[in-house]
């Protein structure tokens, strides 16, 4: 707690041994041994506790969610205002609470029991899946892949593939093209799955590829190997130190803190895909749709609109602008042999 810059009025998130609480900072002890919060709410049960005091010894982690009302930013950052082509979607406090609930409600699976079969049955009923793997930083040269996390729009499942290996059902989720998979840096994921686990990864949307392509289209200098954390922070407003870069995914048994960190690595993949596709890549297409939709309704006169309906349909269609739905592979600078290998 001593390393956190606490200011009265901040909205903070407290992680205790078995609770995750949200509240407004009311008081900080002179020796910083305790804090007092108002409007305290349990993120899991939704129960409200009013004013509560928490001591250093019981606080496992504390994160500042938003500053005091006088300093809260309500618009884009100065950098976004200076660069009109910069796309920034701010994650609201309500969105963040939903995300935290999803992270804290992860389902951890380490054996093929009833929980496993129920989880697989649910995942098979889904269409869109976020995919993340831990301990694969060196591709096929990694010592041992640790966790496989799969996210839907409302749930997160974490499979301990170090203990239970890849099952046939998992193999189908990863390879069958009936599923729309989203991942980050799929180059490493595919290399591990194909050469270490014998799984052919099916069609995927890679948010890192999208981030690089969009950045180069805007004329930005994009660093190689953009981390998931950096990618998320570029588009979603998150608390400082939201990600724990020191998590050890190789230790067994896997701690609850490490499981939550794995959940963080997969929870943003589907929202990022939605942002990239529908708010950035297809923005010109949606603009054309909007123009076409208004081509008849914008005429307030009843008789004139009848003339438009009968005679100007062709003009409205001709006004639709062409849209480039492809991404030039040259933007990604992927060597030909690596492109073929993947």
C-alpha positions in Angstrom: 0.0 0.0 0.0 3.0 2.3 0.6 3.8 2.2 -3.1 0.4 3.5 -4.2 -0.3 7.2 -4.5 -3.5 7.5 -2.6 -5.6 10.6 -2.7 -8.9 11.2 -0.9 -11.9 10.8 -3.2 -10.3 8.2 -5.4 -12.2 5.1 -6.3 -10.1 2.1 -5.4 -10.3 -1.7 -5.8 -9.2 -3.8 -2.9 -8.3 -7.5 -3.2 -8.6 -9.3 0.2 -8.1 -13.0 0.9 -11.5 -14.0 -0.3 -13.1 -10.7 -1.4 -12.8 -8.1 -4.1 -14.2 -4.7 -3.0 -14.8 -1.3 -4.6 -15.1 1.9 -2.7 -14.2 5.6 -2.4 -11.1 6.6 -0.3 -12.3 8.4 2.8 -9.2 8.4 5.0 -5.6 7.1 5.0 -3.9 6.4 8.4 -1.0 8.7 9.2 1.4 5.7 9.2 -0.5 4.2 6.2 -1.3 1.1 8.2 -5.0 1.3 7.3 -7.5 3.0 5.0 -11.2 3.8 5.4 -13.5 3.6 2.4 -17.1 4.7 1.9 -19.8 3.2 -0.4 -18.0 -0.1 -0.2 -19.4 -2.8 -2.6 -18.5 -6.4 -3.0 -17.7 -7.0 -6.7 -19.0 -10.6 -6.6 -22.0 -10.6 -4.3 -23.0 -6.9 -5.1 -23.6 -6.4 -1.4 -23.0 -2.9 0.0 -21.2 -2.3 3.3 -21.2 1.5 3.6 -18.1 2.8 5.4 -15.4 0.2 6.3 -11.8 0.2 7.5 -9.1 -2.1 6.1 -5.7 -2.8 7.5 -2.4 -3.4 5.6 -2.2 -6.9 6.9 -5.4 -8.0 5.2 -5.0 -6.1 1.9 -3.4 -8.3 -0.8 -3.6 -5.8 -3.6 -5.0 -2.3 -4.1 -5.6 -0.5 -7.4 -6.7 3.0 -8.1 -9.7 2.8 -10.5 -10.4 6.6 -10.9 -9.2 9.9 -9.5 -11.3 12.2 -7.4 -14.2 13.9 -9.1 -12.4 17.2 -9.5 -9.6 15.5 -11.5 -11.5 12.9 -13.4 -10.9 13.0 -17.1 -14.1 12.8 -19.1 -12.7 13.1 -22.6 -9.8 11.7 -24.7 -6.3 12.2 -23.6 -4.3 15.2 -24.9 -2.4 12.8 -27.2 -5.7 11.6 -28.7 -6.9 15.2 -29.2 -3.6 16.1 -30.9 -3.9 13.2 -33.3 -7.4 12.9 -34.7 -6.5 9.6 -36.4 -5.8 8.0 -33.0 -8.6 5.6 -32.1 -9.2 5.4 -28.4 -12.1 3.6 -26.7 -12.3 4.4 -23.0 -13.3 1.6 -20.6 -15.9 3.1 -18.3 -16.1 2.2 -14.6 -19.2 0.1 -15.3 -17.4 -1.8 -18.1 -14.4 -2.3 -15.8 -16.6 -3.7 -13.0 -18.1 -6.2 -15.4 -14.6 -7.2 -16.6 -13.4 -7.6 -13.0 -16.4 -9.8 -12.2 -15.6 -12.0 -15.2 -11.9 -12.2 -14.2 -12.8 -13.1 -10.6 -15.4 -15.7 -11.7 -13.0 -17.7 -13.8 -13.4 -21.5 -13.9 -10.1 -23.4 -13.3 -9.9 -27.0 -14.7 -7.0 -29.4 -14.0 -8.6 -32.8 -14.7 -11.3 -34.3 -16.9 -14.1 -34.4 -14.3 -17.7 -33.3 -14.3 -16.6 -29.6 -14.3 -14.5 -30.2 -17.3 -17.3 -31.8 -19.3 -19.8 -29.1 -18.4 -17.3 -26.4 -19.5 -16.5 -28.2 -22.8 -20.3 -28.6 -23.4 -20.8 -24.8 -22.9 -17.8 -23.8 -25.0 -19.0 -26.0 -27.9 -22.2 -24.1 -27.9 -20.3 -20.8 -28.5 -19.2 -19.2 -31.7 -16.6 -16.6 -30.6 -13.6 -17.7 -28.4 -10.7 -15.7 -27.0 -7.6 -17.9 -26.8 -4.5 -17.3 -24.6 -1.6 -19.5 -23.5 1.0 -19.1 -20.7 4.7 -19.9 -20.7 5.1 -19.9 -24.5 7.4 -16.9 -24.8 10.0 -19.0 -26.8 7.5 -20.8 -29.1 8.3 -24.5 -29.6 11.5 -23.9 -27.6 9.6 -23.1 -24.4 10.1 -25.8 -21.7 6.5 -26.5 -21.1 3.2 -24.7 -21.9 1.4 -24.0 -18.7 -2.2 -22.8 -19.0 -4.7 -22.6 -21.9 -7.4 -19.9 -21.2 -10.5 -19.7 -23.3 -12.9 -16.8 -23.0 -16.5 -16.2 -24.2 -18.4 -13.0 -24.0 -19.3 -13.7 -20.4 -17.1 -16.5 -19.0 -13.4 -17.5 -18.7 -12.2 -21.1 -18.5 -8.6 -21.8 -17.6 -7.2 -25.3 -18.4 -4.0 -26.6 -16.7 -2.5 -28.2 -19.7 0.7 -28.9 -17.9 -1.1 -31.5 -15.8 -4.0 -32.7 -18.0 -2.5 -32.1 -21.5 -4.6 -31.2 -24.5 -7.7 -33.3 -24.9 -9.6 -34.1 -28.1 -12.3 -31.7 -27.1 -9.8 -28.8 -26.7 -8.1 -29.8 -29.9 -11.5 -29.4 -31.7 -12.0 -25.9 -30.1 -8.6 -24.9 -31.4 -8.7 -26.3 -34.9 -12.3 -26.4 -36.1 -13.2 -23.4 -38.2 -16.8 -23.3 -37.0 -15.3 -21.3 -34.1 -14.2 -17.7 -34.6 -11.0 -17.5 -32.5 -9.3 -14.3 -31.3 -5.7 -14.3 -29.9 -2.6 -12.1 -29.4 0.7 -12.9 -31.1 -0.7 -16.1 -32.7 2.8 -16.7 -34.2 3.9 -18.1 -30.8 0.6 -19.9 -30.1 0.6 -21.7 -33.5 4.3 -22.7 -33.2 3.7 -24.2 -29.8 0.5 -26.0 -30.7 1.8 -27.4 -34.0 5.3 -28.5 -33.0 5.0 -29.2 -29.3 1.4 -30.4 -28.9 0.5 -31.7 -32.3 -2.5 -29.3 -32.8 -3.2 -27.5 -36.1 -4.5 -24.1 -35.1 -7.5 -23.0 -37.2 -8.6 -19.6 -38.5 -7.9 -16.8 -36.0 -8.1 -13.0 -35.6 -4.8 -11.7 -34.2 -5.2 -8.5 -32.3 -1.5 -7.8 -32.5 -1.6 -8.0 -36.3 -4.6 -5.7 -36.3 -2.8 -3.2 -34.0 0.3 -3.2 -36.2 -1.6 -2.9 -39.4 -3.8 0.0 -38.1 -0.7 1.8 -36.7 1.2 1.5 -40.0 -1.9 2.7 -41.9 -1.9 5.8 -39.7 1.8 6.3 -40.4 2.9 5.4 -36.8 6.1 3.7 -35.9 5.0 0.4 -34.4 7.4 -1.6 -32.2 8.0 -5.2 -32.9 6.4 -7.8 -30.7 3.8 -5.5 -29.1 2.8 -7.1 -25.8 -0.8 -7.8 -25.0 -0.6 -5.4 -22.0 0.7 -2.5 -24.3 -2.0 -3.3 -26.9 -4.8 -3.2 -24.4 -3.5 0.0 -22.8 -3.5 1.6 -26.2 -7.2 1.3 -26.6 -8.8 0.8 -23.2 -8.4 3.0 -20.2 -7.2 0.7 -17.3 -5.8 1.4 -13.8 -2.1 1.7 -13.5 -0.3 -1.6 -12.8 -3.5 -3.5 -13.8 -1.3 -6.4 -15.1 1.2 -8.2 -12.8 4.3 -8.8 -15.0 5.9 -10.9 -12.2 3.3 -13.7 -12.2 4.9 -17.2 -12.4 2.7 -19.5 -14.4 5.1 -22.5 -14.0 4.6 -23.0 -10.2 2.3 -25.8 -9.1 -0.2 -25.6 -7.5 -1.3 -22.5 -9.4 -2.2 -19.7 -6.9 -5.5 -17.8 -7.2 -3.5 -14.6 -8.0 -1.8 -16.4 -10.9 -5.1 -17.7 -12.2 -6.6 -14.2 -12.1 -3.6 -13.0 -14.1 -4.2 -15.6 -16.7 -7.8 -14.5 -16.9 -6.7 -10.9 -17.5 -4.7 -12.1 -20.5 -7.8 -13.5 -22.2 -10.7 -11.3 -21.1 -9.9 -8.3 -23.4 -9.4 -10.3 -26.7 -13.1 -10.4 -27.8 -13.7 -6.7 -26.9 -10.5 -5.7 -28.8 -11.6 -7.6 -31.9 -15.0 -5.9 -31.7 -13.3 -2.5 -31.4 -10.8 -3.2 -34.3 -13.5 -4.5 -36.7 -16.5 -2.4 -36.0 -15.0 0.9 -34.9 -11.9 1.1 -37.0 -11.6 -1.3 -39.9 -15.3 -1.1 -41.0 -15.8 2.6 -40.1 -15.8 3.7 -43.8 -18.3 1.0 -44.5 -20.6 2.0 -41.7 -20.3 5.6 -42.9 -21.6 4.4 -46.4 -24.4 2.5 -44.8 -25.4 5.6 -42.8 -25.4 7.8 -45.9 -27.5 5.2 -47.8 -30.0 4.9 -44.9 -30.5 8.6 -44.8 -30.8 9.0 -48.6 -34.6 8.8 -48.4 -35.5 9.8 -44.8 -33.6 13.1 -44.9 -36.2 14.6 -47.4 -38.9 16.1 -45.1 -41.4 16.7 -47.9 -43.9 13.9 -48.4 -44.4 14.3 -52.2 -40.7 14.9 -52.8 -39.8 11.8 -50.9 -42.1 9.8 -53.1 -40.2 11.0 -56.1 -36.9 10.0 -54.4 -38.4 6.6 -53.7 -39.3 6.0 -57.3 -36.5 7.7 -59.2 -33.3 8.0 -57.0 -32.6 4.6 -55.7 -29.8 4.2 -58.3 -28.2 7.6 -57.3 -28.2 6.5 -53.6 -26.5 3.2 -54.5 -23.9 5.0 -56.7 -23.1 7.3 -53.8 -21.9 4.3 -51.7 -18.1 4.6 -51.5 -15.9 1.5 -52.1 -14.4 -0.1 -49.1 -11.1 -1.8 -48.9 -11.8 -4.8 -46.6 -8.3 -6.4 -46.9 -5.1 -5.7 -45.1 -1.9 -5.5 -47.1 0.4 -8.2 -45.8 3.4 -5.9 -46.6 2.3 -3.7 -43.8 3.2 -6.5 -41.3 6.8 -7.1 -42.7 6.5 -10.8 -42.2 9.2 -12.8 -44.0 7.8 -15.0 -46.7 9.1 -18.2 -45.2 7.5 -17.4 -41.8 4.3 -16.5 -43.5 4.2 -19.8 -45.3 5.2 -21.7 -42.1 2.3 -20.3 -40.2 
